[in-house]
């Protein structure tokens, strides 16, 4: 397990988390508009 592999895994997890947060914010905005 080299440094490159560590950075790759960390980057994938980080980008997945960012996408999940963006989707959550968009869904929350959509719900507040509909409410």
HUMORA-V561388 format. One line per field, one symbol per residue. phi: phi as a letter, one per 20 degrees, with the letter a starting at -180 (. if undefined). A space follows every 50 residues. Layout:
phi: ???
This chain:
phi: .efffffffffffffffffffffffffffffffff
